Amino acid sequence: MRNLKNAQALLLGAAIGLAACSDGSQMATAPQQSTKVPFTRAYADQIEGRDDVKIVSATGDITAAVNQFRDLLGDLSPNQPGVQKDRREINWDGVPAQFTNNDAFPGNFFNVNSPRGVLFTTDGSGFHISNQGYTEVNQAYDGEFVAFSPKKLFIATGSTITDVQFVVAGSNDQALVTGFGSVFEDVGRAHSTRIEYYDINGRRILDIAAPRRSDANGISFVGAVFDSAVVARVRIISGDTPLGADVTDNVKGEGQKRDLVAMDDFIYGEPRPPKSGN
């Protein structure tokens, strides 16, 4: 019961606050502390109760929360094939020029070009890395998306959905991780931006929301770490409307509401082969 109360307090705080290749900083609300929580309907679509997961969530100056999440996962692995240390990171800044400021970024880049054990897919048309805050897509985005680790950012094009499949780095062998977290830019609406976690059988085991931006920099973080490697895939829903040449953010104005969100650092456990019995 104490765990459930802690979880409710943590997630309520997030709702109220609301409502790669190297590694910024802001001010506002202090990062929320991680806590060991059950996922017993913490959100309406939570599906099963268990108490083997820690959730870290923050907005404003997220640095302490990101470092805490890293510590929960363990030592950083080198960007090499095979099973390495405890965690991997992607911050997009080492993505070469030919895949920057266009829609050419390949979904297998961080398994082939720079092996980190992830494959990206989307129901949109592809992926777009920007070092210009997406002003190359729409000049109206000038100053809207502030990078946490300057200065490249990541989005799916034509969709708000990015699926991340884990494999043993440099291979196509299925893998599991202990946790995954992401930095987000300009989350403006409650529950518009979420991470869903799936097990090896394709069952959703957790669904958590990123807190709404709390200051002018507009940076948020959310992630979950499990006691063991149980996550085979995550689905990231970044905002409720894709970026586009004729689309602008409209969280508080009149008319149809739109929350446009970009992504920055991904931090996740080392992808490892499933153990017998998974």
Secondary structure, 3 states (H helix, E strand, C coil): CHHHHHHHHHHHHHHHHHCCCCCCCCCCCCCCCCEEECCCCCCCCCCCCCCCEEEEEEECCCHHHHHHHHHHHCCECCCCCCCCCCEEEECCCCCCHHHECECCCCCCHHHHCCCCCEEEECCCCEEEEECCCCCCCCHHHCCCCCCCCCCCEEEEECCCEEEEEEECCCCCCECEECEEEEEEECCCCCCCCEEEEECCCCCEEEEEECCCCCCCCCEEEEEEEECCCCECEEEEECECCCCECCECCECCCCCCCECECEEEEEEEECCECCCCCC
